[in-house]
Every structure is written in C-alpha cells, then in structure tokens.
Amino acid sequence: MSAYFSETHSGTAAANTFDAIVIGSGISGGWAAKELCEQGLKTLVLERGRDVKHLKDYPTATTPPWEFPYRGRMSLKHNKENPLITKAAGYGDDCDHFFVKDADHPYVQEKPFDWIRGYQVGGKSLTWGRATQRWSEFEFTAPERFGYGIGWPIGYKDVAPWYSHVEKFIGICGSKDGLEAMPDGEFLPPFDMNMPLQHIKQSLKDNYTDRHLVHARWAHLTDPQQIHLDQGRGKCQARNMCMRGCPFGGYFSSVSSTLPWAAKTGNLTIRPHSVVHSVIYDEKLGKASGVRIIDANTKEVIEYYAKVIFMNASALNTNLILLNSKSARFPNGLGNDSGLLGKYIAFHNYRASVSGTLDGYLDKYYFGRNPTDLILVNYRNLHQRDTDYFGGYTTFMNAYRDQHPNDTEQGQVGAQYKDDLCEPGGWHVFAYLQGETVPVERNHVRLSETEKDQWGIPLLITSVEYHPNDDMMTEDFLNETAAMLQKAGVKNISKYNNKQAPGLDIHEMGGVRMGKDPKTSLLNANNQLHACKNVFVTDGACMTSTGNQSPSILYMALTARAATFAVKEIKKGNL
Ligand SMILES: Cc1cc2nc3c(=O)[nH]c(=O)nc-3n(C[C@H](O)[C@H](O)[C@H](O)COP(=O)(O)OP(=O)(O)OC[C@H]3O[C@@H](n4cnc5c(N)ncnc54)[C@H](O)[C@@H]3O)c2cc1C
C-alpha cells in the first residue's frame, strides 16, 4: 500500500476502518505512528495541515541571507497582520511557512495567551528547539511531596527504559554527568564547550557544591549510528538553520525520522487536510469507535473507525477535541467524569534572562554555529523545599563572541562595516530561565458557546495566567544567576524580566492530566482515559505537572510506552 495519500476517502465503513487512529503528526503523533505500525497495526494518521515531505518541502533550507527580501525578517504588513505568531522564538522569513497565520486560526484569549502553532505534517517537530533532557525522580514526586499538586501515577523508573528507546532512535547529543537532578541517557558526543563556559563551570565548582554547568541534551546527530543512517539521516553540520527543515536530517523531526520509518512498514496511511472534529463514542460498546473529521479544503464530514485512538494534536488542540466530543454518556466532553477536562493548563516560566560580558579569551573561538546551549542543572527544591516558592528551574547558558563590535544603526554598509565583520569582538554570556509552574485549576481552556472556526468547530477560549509563585521564582533566578556570573568575573551584568504572556514558552501542557484517582485526573498510568480505555492521550495534555525540563522527549517516551501497551491489550482482546 502506498504510505501516503491525500485524496478524500469518504467511502464505505470498511474502507475507512483501521486498527489505530493517531490524531496529529508532530513530535508525539510521529512516535505513535512509528510504534503502532512497527508492531503490526494498520494505522491512520489524521493531520489538519498540508503534507510536508523531508527534503522536498524545505524551500529555504539552503537559501543564503541575501536572497530573502528582508534578510530573514518579515514585511511590516505581514507583522501587522500576524501580531501573535511573529512573536515566536526564531520566527522569520526563512521558516514562516511552518507556522500558522493568525487570521486563519482564531481563538479567544480571556487572558493574554500566545498560542504558537504549526499546522502541517510534522507539526512543531520541524521548528522546535530540540532540547531533550530527561525528567528526574524529583520532578515526578515534588508536587505530591511538597503539596502543590496531585501525585503522578508513574515515576522515573517507569519511563527510563522508554527514554533510552527514544534517545537511541532519534539521536541525542550530550554528556554523562551522573547528576540525580538531570539523569544521563544514551548520548552521542556533545558539541564543544567553549573556554568562557569552561571558566564559568570551574567557578561554579569552586564556589558552590550544588551548581553544575553541563552540556544540555539535544536531538542532533553529532555521530550518526547505523539506526540513524537507516533513517536516511546524516551528521549535523552545525549550520544552525534548523527551523527551515534540515536537508541532512541532522536534527530530529517526525518528517525526517518517525513518519518515514512508520511508512516503511506498509502499515501507515497519512491523511493531511483532515481537521479532527471529535472522537465518536459508541454508547452500546462503551468505548470510542472512531473519529469525525472535516476535510480542510472541501469541508466534507467523514468518519474513520479504529480499535484504538491516540490523541497527539498537541496539548490545547487535544483538549479542544475531547471537549468537543460530546455524547449522552459524556455530555461535557469525552472521559470528563471528574469535570476536570481542560483544567490545570500549565506552561513553563520563560520570563527571565541575565547577560553580561567576560574579559579575556580573545585568542579563543568556536567551531561552526553550535546549535546547542549548556544547562546549569536545577538546584532548587530537590530533596527538601529550600525556597519560599514551589518548583525548580533549568538555566540555559551560553557564551559567544560579538560578531561586529563596531556595528551601529547607521553603519551596516561600507568598507568599515565589512572590515568589522572579519574581526570578532569580546565575549558575551547569557542565561535564561525555564521554570516549573504550579498546576492551578483556574488556568483552563473551554469551548466558546457562540464563536466557531471556518470548519464549524467551536473556538477555544484560553484562560491562563502566571501565578505569584512564578514571580518569586523569577526573582530568585535573576538574583542567583547574576551572583554566580559575578563570582565568575562576568561584568556589565543586566537582569531582564520580559513579562511575556503564557504560551510564548511554547510548552503547552495539561488539561487531561494523568493521576492515580479518576476523581482528580483523566488518565491512568498507561495514558488511557479512565472512563474510555481505548483512547490514549500522550501529548502534553497528559502532564500532571510541568517539571523544569524541556518536555517533548517525555511525550515521545510516554507515547512509545503507551503504544506498546495498547498493542498488547489489543492482542489480549482487552481493547
Ligand atoms: C520555536 C520552538 C521551540 C521549541 N523548543 C523546544 C525544545 O527545545 N524542547 C522541547 O522539548 N520542546 C520544544 N518546543 C515544543 C515542542 O515543539 C512541542 O512540545 C512538541 O512539538 C509537542 O508535540 P506534539 O506532538 O504534542 O505537538 P505538535 O508537534 O505540535 O504536533 C501536533 C500536530 O497535530 C495537528 N493537529 C492539531 N489539531 C488537529 C486537529 N484538530 N485535527 C488533526 N490534526 C491536528 C497539528 O497540525 C500538528 O501537526 C518548541 C516549540 C517551538 C515552536
């Protein structure tokens, strides 16, 4: 069978019946497809956006800066028409085709919330930042231990083998540091740590017992293994143009890795332009029977059927679909017996950064455009609560040389400017916060009762805001980071609180959380809806708390784990 098809299939029930349906083809959906197909299930992936094929659909992958009309920036008209999406980190002329246009996909911001989306085959896996640290046991247990959330039904030991499984396949570079707060994994060699960063690392060692600056973990192939070559991927060229799509397959995306791998099994069908409207619940069977879609172009309503359904539309869209899946048994949304569907929406605290300059090291440079940063591993609230706020934080850090020290607004032309470009300036150091936020019930999404999108689906209302806990954490990060850098001899230190709205951190989580008790959660330890066992939610919607690590590799590990469980349950006749 051809792996991909894009024509409308409104035919018979038999033609529209598969073993498994996956909603969404991004980071987590790609993993669901890979595992389900490899384990023998005929799998339909429904994707609301257009198709994107590796290599063929990266139109700017090798475009030099001077060929962009605005040298990578956007026109004023475009920025005016897209005030929201243009705020996304790394957004520009080179990658805007992998982001939605504001006007096409409205939602209602009851409180300011910047919802960053990429609707295409591959989802946000094409544009993500690729940071992939493991969660530690501290993160799984902290909410219950310190009383700011419910307990996770699983712990680090449950996901550790699945992290390994994912890391080996997608390729993660990093160093083994033996730190409990950021466990080691299956790593390829890291990128270089430049001299100023080595200097700061040593200063931290000299001045603290609990502060470790290490290579972060990133989904880049620094030394491709056979499994990566088998995917048709090659070594990362340190071009740092990742968000355009990588023609070398040097970083992980579902388009370069999991989806083509799933297609090779002959079990995969991807249907782009398929906006999932709702999951269909069969009252007689007491389980979900399929999915209702609206063809994005023709607006035709079509139903597809399967034994199991994986929800991987990214956290907020998964919430939207479940809230819109109403039936006599579930009048308030599929699986919503607890009344908590759409609640405890969470995100990461990305409000703060610290920067400064470091004298010396003028005879040192670095190789290529290293696409990775270092991490100062979380040192807050691990064994015991040691601050007046809850949660921990990751500090990303890097140092670079000024590229054109004599640059001025007026001076970006002429011989002097060209000469300056050839001479690197001094070293700049910067650090930024990725902080855990506490789960809050009033941070929620719900469906609009009056407004619909162009496919007749109710608009999502976002009602999410920062909490005073986040302000305390921000303050602590700013003070501690400035003090650490000062001890390392960094000068001209400036602290910055950008006060950005939630959402812009791009780590949308929660709303369909996992838990031990169906009264306080929606999902069990295998990511099944407590009340509808053949529906699995394995994207960020399942997150019980946010931890402080970049979350996507946890979604991948949980998806692989849940898919393997689902196949076993089907074989046992339980689903
Ligand atoms: C600039 C940027 C930097 C980031 N950096 C990092 C990082 O360093 N580390 C990290 O861990 N994470 C990072 N993220 C976040 C990361 O991209 C997401 O956590 C991840 O993509 C979530 O995976 P997902 O499968 O849930 O969603 P996605 O990858 O967004 O995929 C969801 C898919 O579902 C489709 N879909 C949505 N609604 C429907 C519907 N109704 N019907 C059918 N299909 C639908 C979408 O079109 C999309 O293709 C970053 C994101 C961005 C944009």
The ligand as a Gaussian input file, in Angstrom:
#p B3LYP/6-31G(d) Opt

LIG

0 1
 C       10.312000      27.533000      18.378000
 C       10.017000      26.334000      19.242000
 C       10.995000      25.843000      20.098000
 C       10.732000      24.720000      20.887000
 N       11.747000      24.189000      21.618000
 C       11.568000      23.028000      22.289000
 C       12.664000      22.373000      22.911000
 O       13.819000      22.785000      22.806000
 N       12.416000      21.242000      23.603000
 C       11.170000      20.749000      23.759000
 O       11.011000      19.739000      24.439000
 N       10.119000      21.332000      23.126000
 C       10.287000      22.455000      22.406000
 N        9.233000      23.049000      21.753000
 C        7.890000      22.497000      21.945000
 C        7.644000      21.298000      21.054000
 O        7.656000      21.693000      19.712000
 C        6.296000      20.687000      21.429000
 O        6.318000      20.336000      22.797000
 C        6.012000      19.449000      20.622000
 O        6.033000      19.696000      19.235000
 C        4.681000      18.875000      21.020000
 O        4.470000      17.706000      20.286000
 P        3.001000      17.319000      19.879000
 O        3.065000      16.073000      19.114000
 O        2.160000      17.359000      21.096000
 O        2.509000      18.553000      19.008000
 P        2.965000      19.068000      17.564000
 O        4.354000      18.712000      17.288000
 O        2.584000      20.498000      17.508000
 O        2.031000      18.248000      16.588000
 C        0.622000      18.354000      16.683000
 C        0.028000      18.104000      15.309000
 O       -1.382000      17.943000      15.441000
 C       -2.020000      18.628000      14.370000
 N       -3.389000      18.953000      14.794000
 C       -3.774000      19.885000      15.688000
 N       -5.116000      19.902000      15.785000
 C       -5.590000      18.958000      14.955000
 C       -6.885000      18.512000      14.610000
 N       -7.985000      19.040000      15.174000
 N       -7.004000      17.548000      13.675000
 C       -5.900000      17.000000      13.090000
 N       -4.654000      17.396000      13.377000
 C       -4.489000      18.358000      14.311000
 C       -1.132000      19.840000      14.148000
 O       -1.335000      20.372000      12.864000
 C        0.258000      19.263000      14.349000
 O        0.801000      18.773000      13.158000
 C        9.452000      24.134000      20.901000
 C        8.483000      24.625000      20.027000
 C        8.760000      25.689000      19.187000
 C        7.723000      26.144000      18.209000

